[in-house]
Amino acid sequence: MAQHDDGVATPGGDPVPEAQNTAAGSAIQKAVPYEVSPGTAVVRTDNIPNPGFPPHRERQTDLDPKKDKRAERQVTSLFYLSIVGSVFAVAAYIAFPIIPGDMGSVRLNTLLLGLGITLGLLGIGIGAVHWAKQLMRGDELVESRHGTRGSDTTRARAVEIFTLGNQESGFGRRSLIRNSLIGALVLTPIPAVALFRDLAPAEDPVPLLQHTMWKKGTRLTRDPSGTPIKAEDVTIGSAFHVIPEGLNDEEDRLEEKAKAAVLLMRLKPEDLNVSAGKETWNYDGIVAYSKICTHVGCPVALYEQQTHHLLCPCHQSQFDMKHEAKVIFGPAKRPLPQLPITVDSEGYLVARSDFHEPVGPSFWEREL
């Protein structure tokens, strides 16, 4: 096979004239389809055309001024209903208080308070939806996305948009709806304010947490049975959940237990590292510490007898019983308060006094 500059190769080696070569190339192009590169952009001519928006349908309030006025009155009535519900919730919460021990008062207070708050929220919600559906402009539109910049043109456009929104909603024109909506929005949070304000302590929490039911001679009893504990019952490695004697007879026993709950453990006396002035706070290796974590008040209820560590399961604070409940890990900032203990004439464990520092979270003592 021969190849020449002015022709194409032929089996016999003879060149083909240029004119014949051109004709042959055209024939080859027609015979072999042209392959499009994957990176080539192709504009299709069979795209589905944009159908546009359907014809605008006028609402009944757009066609009849009487129905427009009626819808306005309905929206206003819903906003006034919200105002009535919010006021009713606060009034019912005050007029029908919860009486301790009376579950009927709890149910009645909860029922009336829930009805009032429901009316307050539903009035605003349904009124706003009804306003948007019946009275605000309902034209379909397309808003193109654009970059937001703080130029003068952008600020002018923002003013224009707010003005247009005011015109479409009728907020500035429909004063009756506007005023009733403002009143409903102002009064709706009031039941929540009254409810959550009543959850705050009626007294200063610092002295409340600084003193508990423990006092000199109060026996340590098992939780929850209230059975007194003898020193001989506490073996090395054991842990007792303890409450003060007489707690179960108190009217506010849950509140008192939240402050006075104690963990009782026995270690070898030689393992204890006792600081000066606290030599008599334990009895033959038996120590008692507050069960309330000094971080946020969770119950410290997990005892590891091999290491003598107490663990708070909420946020993993750890306290070392061999070093007066010193914090060795976690977010707690100070040791657990220790309850001084001894035994009475019958061998039962009793408290020497109350705790010498506030129990519970550390932030309560900031005002001391």
Contacts in CASP RR format, 6 or more apart in sequence:
PFRMAT RR
TARGET T0000
AUTHOR 0000-0000-0000
METHOD contacts of the structure
MODEL  1
MAQHDDGVATPGGDPVPEAQNTAAGSAIQKAVPYEVSPGTAVVRTDNIPN
PGFPPHRERQTDLDPKKDKRAERQVTSLFYLSIVGSVFAVAAYIAFPIIP
GDMGSVRLNTLLLGLGITLGLLGIGIGAVHWAKQLMRGDELVESRHGTRG
SDTTRARAVEIFTLGNQESGFGRRSLIRNSLIGALVLTPIPAVALFRDLA
PAEDPVPLLQHTMWKKGTRLTRDPSGTPIKAEDVTIGSAFHVIPEGLNDE
EDRLEEKAKAAVLLMRLKPEDLNVSAGKETWNYDGIVAYSKICTHVGCPV
ALYEQQTHHLLCPCHQSQFDMKHEAKVIFGPAKRPLPQLPITVDSEGYLV
ARSDFHEPVGPSFWEREL
1 9 0 8 1.000
1 10 0 8 1.000
1 11 0 8 1.000
1 12 0 8 1.000
1 13 0 8 1.000
2 9 0 8 1.000
2 10 0 8 1.000
2 12 0 8 1.000
2 13 0 8 1.000
2 14 0 8 1.000
2 15 0 8 1.000
3 9 0 8 1.000
4 15 0 8 1.000
6 15 0 8 1.000
6 17 0 8 1.000
6 18 0 8 1.000
7 15 0 8 1.000
7 16 0 8 1.000
7 17 0 8 1.000
7 18 0 8 1.000
7 21 0 8 1.000
8 15 0 8 1.000
8 16 0 8 1.000
8 21 0 8 1.000
8 24 0 8 1.000
10 16 0 8 1.000
16 24 0 8 1.000
36 42 0 8 1.000
53 140 0 8 1.000
54 140 0 8 1.000
56 139 0 8 1.000
56 140 0 8 1.000
59 134 0 8 1.000
59 138 0 8 1.000
60 67 0 8 1.000
61 67 0 8 1.000
61 68 0 8 1.000
61 71 0 8 1.000
61 134 0 8 1.000
61 135 0 8 1.000
62 68 0 8 1.000
68 134 0 8 1.000
68 135 0 8 1.000
71 130 0 8 1.000
71 134 0 8 1.000
71 135 0 8 1.000
72 135 0 8 1.000
72 174 0 8 1.000
72 176 0 8 1.000
72 177 0 8 1.000
74 127 0 8 1.000
74 130 0 8 1.000
75 127 0 8 1.000
75 130 0 8 1.000
75 131 0 8 1.000
75 134 0 8 1.000
75 135 0 8 1.000
75 177 0 8 1.000
75 180 0 8 1.000
76 176 0 8 1.000
76 177 0 8 1.000
76 180 0 8 1.000
78 123 0 8 1.000
78 124 0 8 1.000
78 125 0 8 1.000
78 126 0 8 1.000
78 127 0 8 1.000
78 130 0 8 1.000
79 123 0 8 1.000
79 124 0 8 1.000
79 127 0 8 1.000
79 177 0 8 1.000
79 180 0 8 1.000
79 181 0 8 1.000
79 183 0 8 1.000
79 184 0 8 1.000
80 180 0 8 1.000
80 184 0 8 1.000
81 119 0 8 1.000
81 120 0 8 1.000
81 123 0 8 1.000
82 119 0 8 1.000
82 120 0 8 1.000
82 121 0 8 1.000
82 122 0 8 1.000
82 123 0 8 1.000
82 124 0 8 1.000
82 125 0 8 1.000
82 184 0 8 1.000
82 187 0 8 1.000
82 188 0 8 1.000
83 120 0 8 1.000
83 180 0 8 1.000
83 183 0 8 1.000
83 184 0 8 1.000
83 187 0 8 1.000
84 119 0 8 1.000
84 120 0 8 1.000
85 115 0 8 1.000
85 116 0 8 1.000
85 117 0 8 1.000
85 119 0 8 1.000
85 120 0 8 1.000
86 116 0 8 1.000
86 117 0 8 1.000
86 119 0 8 1.000
86 120 0 8 1.000
86 184 0 8 1.000
86 187 0 8 1.000
86 188 0 8 1.000
86 190 0 8 1.000
86 191 0 8 1.000
87 187 0 8 1.000
87 190 0 8 1.000
88 112 0 8 1.000
88 115 0 8 1.000
88 116 0 8 1.000
88 119 0 8 1.000
89 112 0 8 1.000
89 113 0 8 1.000
89 114 0 8 1.000
89 115 0 8 1.000
89 116 0 8 1.000
89 117 0 8 1.000
89 119 0 8 1.000
89 120 0 8 1.000
89 190 0 8 1.000
89 191 0 8 1.000
89 194 0 8 1.000
90 190 0 8 1.000
90 191 0 8 1.000
90 194 0 8 1.000
92 109 0 8 1.000
92 112 0 8 1.000
92 113 0 8 1.000
92 115 0 8 1.000
92 116 0 8 1.000
93 109 0 8 1.000
93 112 0 8 1.000
93 113 0 8 1.000
93 191 0 8 1.000
93 194 0 8 1.000
93 195 0 8 1.000
93 198 0 8 1.000
94 194 0 8 1.000
96 105 0 8 1.000
96 108 0 8 1.000
96 109 0 8 1.000
96 112 0 8 1.000
97 105 0 8 1.000
97 109 0 8 1.000
98 105 0 8 1.000
98 106 0 8 1.000
98 109 0 8 1.000
99 105 0 8 1.000
100 251 0 8 1.000
113 191 0 8 1.000
113 195 0 8 1.000
116 191 0 8 1.000
117 191 0 8 1.000
117 192 0 8 1.000
120 184 0 8 1.000
120 187 0 8 1.000
120 188 0 8 1.000
121 188 0 8 1.000
123 184 0 8 1.000
124 181 0 8 1.000
124 184 0 8 1.000
124 185 0 8 1.000
124 188 0 8 1.000
128 181 0 8 1.000
131 169 0 8 1.000
131 177 0 8 1.000
132 169 0 8 1.000
135 169 0 8 1.000
135 170 0 8 1.000
135 174 0 8 1.000
135 177 0 8 1.000
136 168 0 8 1.000
136 169 0 8 1.000
136 170 0 8 1.000
137 167 0 8 1.000
137 168 0 8 1.000
137 169 0 8 1.000
138 168 0 8 1.000
148 154 0 8 1.000
165 171 0 8 1.000
166 172 0 8 1.000
167 173 0 8 1.000
170 177 0 8 1.000
171 177 0 8 1.000
171 178 0 8 1.000
172 178 0 8 1.000
201 208 0 8 1.000
204 367 0 8 1.000
205 364 0 8 1.000
206 358 0 8 1.000
206 364 0 8 1.000
206 365 0 8 1.000
206 367 0 8 1.000
206 368 0 8 1.000
208 259 0 8 1.000
209 259 0 8 1.000
209 358 0 8 1.000
209 359 0 8 1.000
209 360 0 8 1.000
209 364 0 8 1.000
210 357 0 8 1.000
210 358 0 8 1.000
210 368 0 8 1.000
211 354 0 8 1.000
212 244 0 8 1.000
212 256 0 8 1.000
212 259 0 8 1.000
212 260 0 8 1.000
212 354 0 8 1.000
212 355 0 8 1.000
212 359 0 8 1.000
213 244 0 8 1.000
213 246 0 8 1.000
213 247 0 8 1.000
213 250 0 8 1.000
213 256 0 8 1.000
213 259 0 8 1.000
213 260 0 8 1.000
214 244 0 8 1.000
214 260 0 8 1.000
214 339 0 8 1.000
214 351 0 8 1.000
214 353 0 8 1.000
214 354 0 8 1.000
214 355 0 8 1.000
215 351 0 8 1.000
215 353 0 8 1.000
215 354 0 8 1.000
216 350 0 8 1.000
216 351 0 8 1.000
216 352 0 8 1.000
216 353 0 8 1.000
217 344 0 8 1.000
217 350 0 8 1.000
217 351 0 8 1.000
217 352 0 8 1.000
218 244 0 8 1.000
218 245 0 8 1.000
218 350 0 8 1.000
218 351 0 8 1.000
219 228 0 8 1.000
219 229 0 8 1.000
219 244 0 8 1.000
219 245 0 8 1.000
219 344 0 8 1.000
219 348 0 8 1.000
219 349 0 8 1.000
219 350 0 8 1.000
219 351 0 8 1.000
220 228 0 8 1.000
220 229 0 8 1.000
220 240 0 8 1.000
220 242 0 8 1.000
220 244 0 8 1.000
220 245 0 8 1.000
220 262 0 8 1.000
220 264 0 8 1.000
220 288 0 8 1.000
220 341 0 8 1.000
220 348 0 8 1.000
220 349 0 8 1.000
220 350 0 8 1.000
220 351 0 8 1.000
221 227 0 8 1.000
221 228 0 8 1.000
221 229 0 8 1.000
221 242 0 8 1.000
221 243 0 8 1.000
221 244 0 8 1.000
221 245 0 8 1.000
221 246 0 8 1.000
221 247 0 8 1.000
222 229 0 8 1.000
222 240 0 8 1.000
222 241 0 8 1.000
222 242 0 8 1.000
222 243 0 8 1.000
223 241 0 8 1.000
223 242 0 8 1.000
223 243 0 8 1.000
223 257 0 8 1.000
223 261 0 8 1.000
224 243 0 8 1.000
224 248 0 8 1.000
226 243 0 8 1.000
226 245 0 8 1.000
226 246 0 8 1.000
226 247 0 8 1.000
226 248 0 8 1.000
228 245 0 8 1.000
228 348 0 8 1.000
228 349 0 8 1.000
229 240 0 8 1.000
229 242 0 8 1.000
229 264 0 8 1.000
229 348 0 8 1.000
229 349 0 8 1.000
230 343 0 8 1.000
230 346 0 8 1.000
230 347 0 8 1.000
230 348 0 8 1.000
230 349 0 8 1.000
231 283 0 8 1.000
231 284 0 8 1.000
231 286 0 8 1.000
231 343 0 8 1.000
231 347 0 8 1.000
231 348 0 8 1.000
231 349 0 8 1.000
232 347 0 8 1.000
234 240 0 8 1.000
234 264 0 8 1.000
234 265 0 8 1.000
234 266 0 8 1.000
234 286 0 8 1.000
234 349 0 8 1.000
235 266 0 8 1.000
236 266 0 8 1.000
236 267 0 8 1.000
236 268 0 8 1.000
237 265 0 8 1.000
237 266 0 8 1.000
237 267 0 8 1.000
237 305 0 8 1.000
238 265 0 8 1.000
238 266 0 8 1.000
238 305 0 8 1.000
239 263 0 8 1.000
239 264 0 8 1.000
239 265 0 8 1.000
239 303 0 8 1.000
239 305 0 8 1.000
240 263 0 8 1.000
240 264 0 8 1.000
240 265 0 8 1.000
241 261 0 8 1.000
241 262 0 8 1.000
241 263 0 8 1.000
241 264 0 8 1.000
241 291 0 8 1.000
241 301 0 8 1.000
242 261 0 8 1.000
242 262 0 8 1.000
242 263 0 8 1.000
242 264 0 8 1.000
242 288 0 8 1.000
243 257 0 8 1.000
243 260 0 8 1.000
243 261 0 8 1.000
243 262 0 8 1.000
244 256 0 8 1.000
244 260 0 8 1.000
244 351 0 8 1.000
247 253 0 8 1.000
247 256 0 8 1.000
247 257 0 8 1.000
247 260 0 8 1.000
250 256 0 8 1.000
258 292 0 8 1.000
259 292 0 8 1.000
259 359 0 8 1.000
259 360 0 8 1.000
260 359 0 8 1.000
261 290 0 8 1.000
261 291 0 8 1.000
261 292 0 8 1.000
261 299 0 8 1.000
262 288 0 8 1.000
262 289 0 8 1.000
262 290 0 8 1.000
262 291 0 8 1.000
262 339 0 8 1.000
263 288 0 8 1.000
263 289 0 8 1.000
263 290 0 8 1.000
263 291 0 8 1.000
263 300 0 8 1.000
263 301 0 8 1.000
263 303 0 8 1.000
263 310 0 8 1.000
264 286 0 8 1.000
264 287 0 8 1.000
264 288 0 8 1.000
264 349 0 8 1.000
265 286 0 8 1.000
265 287 0 8 1.000
265 288 0 8 1.000
265 303 0 8 1.000
265 308 0 8 1.000
265 321 0 8 1.000
266 284 0 8 1.000
266 285 0 8 1.000
266 286 0 8 1.000
266 287 0 8 1.000
267 285 0 8 1.000
267 287 0 8 1.000
267 308 0 8 1.000
267 321 0 8 1.000
267 322 0 8 1.000
268 285 0 8 1.000
269 282 0 8 1.000
269 284 0 8 1.000
269 285 0 8 1.000
271 308 0 8 1.000
271 322 0 8 1.000
272 282 0 8 1.000
272 285 0 8 1.000
272 287 0 8 1.000
272 322 0 8 1.000
273 322 0 8 1.000
273 323 0 8 1.000
273 324 0 8 1.000
274 281 0 8 1.000
274 282 0 8 1.000
274 324 0 8 1.000
275 324 0 8 1.000
278 324 0 8 1.000
278 338 0 8 1.000
278 340 0 8 1.000
280 340 0 8 1.000
280 342 0 8 1.000
280 352 0 8 1.000
281 287 0 8 1.000
281 338 0 8 1.000
281 339 0 8 1.000
281 340 0 8 1.000
281 341 0 8 1.000
281 352 0 8 1.000
282 341 0 8 1.000
283 341 0 8 1.000
283 342 0 8 1.000
283 343 0 8 1.000
283 349 0 8 1.000
286 341 0 8 1.000
286 349 0 8 1.000
287 321 0 8 1.000
287 338 0 8 1.000
287 341 0 8 1.000
288 338 0 8 1.000
288 339 0 8 1.000
288 341 0 8 1.000
288 349 0 8 1.000
288 351 0 8 1.000
289 310 0 8 1.000
289 319 0 8 1.000
289 321 0 8 1.000
289 325 0 8 1.000
289 336 0 8 1.000
289 337 0 8 1.000
289 338 0 8 1.000
289 339 0 8 1.000
290 336 0 8 1.000
290 337 0 8 1.000
290 338 0 8 1.000
290 339 0 8 1.000
290 355 0 8 1.000
290 359 0 8 1.000
290 360 0 8 1.000
291 299 0 8 1.000
291 300 0 8 1.000
291 301 0 8 1.000
292 298 0 8 1.000
292 299 0 8 1.000
292 300 0 8 1.000
292 336 0 8 1.000
292 359 0 8 1.000
292 360 0 8 1.000
293 299 0 8 1.000
293 300 0 8 1.000
293 312 0 8 1.000
293 314 0 8 1.000
293 315 0 8 1.000
293 317 0 8 1.000
293 332 0 8 1.000
293 336 0 8 1.000
293 360 0 8 1.000
293 361 0 8 1.000
294 317 0 8 1.000
294 327 0 8 1.000
294 332 0 8 1.000
294 333 0 8 1.000
294 334 0 8 1.000
294 335 0 8 1.000
294 336 0 8 1.000
294 337 0 8 1.000
294 360 0 8 1.000
294 361 0 8 1.000
294 362 0 8 1.000
295 312 0 8 1.000
295 314 0 8 1.000
295 315 0 8 1.000
295 317 0 8 1.000
295 330 0 8 1.000
295 331 0 8 1.000
295 332 0 8 1.000
295 333 0 8 1.000
295 361 0 8 1.000
295 362 0 8 1.000
296 314 0 8 1.000
296 315 0 8 1.000
296 361 0 8 1.000
297 360 0 8 1.000
297 361 0 8 1.000
298 312 0 8 1.000
298 313 0 8 1.000
298 314 0 8 1.000
298 315 0 8 1.000
299 312 0 8 1.000
300 310 0 8 1.000
300 311 0 8 1.000
300 312 0 8 1.000
300 317 0 8 1.000
300 319 0 8 1.000
300 336 0 8 1.000
301 313 0 8 1.000
302 310 0 8 1.000
302 311 0 8 1.000
302 312 0 8 1.000
302 313 0 8 1.000
303 309 0 8 1.000
303 310 0 8 1.000
303 311 0 8 1.000
304 310 0 8 1.000
304 311 0 8 1.000
308 320 0 8 1.000
308 321 0 8 1.000
308 322 0 8 1.000
309 318 0 8 1.000
309 319 0 8 1.000
309 320 0 8 1.000
309 321 0 8 1.000
309 328 0 8 1.000
310 318 0 8 1.000
310 319 0 8 1.000
310 321 0 8 1.000
310 325 0 8 1.000
310 336 0 8 1.000
311 317 0 8 1.000
311 318 0 8 1.000
311 319 0 8 1.000
312 318 0 8 1.000
312 319 0 8 1.000
312 332 0 8 1.000
315 330 0 8 1.000
315 331 0 8 1.000
315 332 0 8 1.000
316 329 0 8 1.000
316 330 0 8 1.000
317 327 0 8 1.000
317 329 0 8 1.000
317 330 0 8 1.000
317 331 0 8 1.000
317 332 0 8 1.000
318 327 0 8 1.000
318 328 0 8 1.000
318 329 0 8 1.000
318 330 0 8 1.000
319 325 0 8 1.000
319 326 0 8 1.000
319 327 0 8 1.000
319 328 0 8 1.000
319 332 0 8 1.000
319 335 0 8 1.000
319 336 0 8 1.000
320 326 0 8 1.000
320 328 0 8 1.000
324 335 0 8 1.000
324 338 0 8 1.000
325 335 0 8 1.000
325 336 0 8 1.000
325 338 0 8 1.000
326 335 0 8 1.000
327 333 0 8 1.000
327 334 0 8 1.000
327 335 0 8 1.000
332 362 0 8 1.000
333 362 0 8 1.000
334 362 0 8 1.000
337 355 0 8 1.000
337 356 0 8 1.000
337 357 0 8 1.000
337 358 0 8 1.000
337 359 0 8 1.000
337 360 0 8 1.000
338 355 0 8 1.000
338 356 0 8 1.000
339 351 0 8 1.000
339 354 0 8 1.000
339 355 0 8 1.000
340 351 0 8 1.000
340 352 0 8 1.000
340 353 0 8 1.000
340 356 0 8 1.000
341 349 0 8 1.000
341 350 0 8 1.000
341 351 0 8 1.000
341 352 0 8 1.000
342 349 0 8 1.000
342 350 0 8 1.000
342 352 0 8 1.000
343 349 0 8 1.000
343 350 0 8 1.000
344 350 0 8 1.000
357 365 0 8 1.000
358 364 0 8 1.000
358 365 0 8 1.000
358 368 0 8 1.000
END
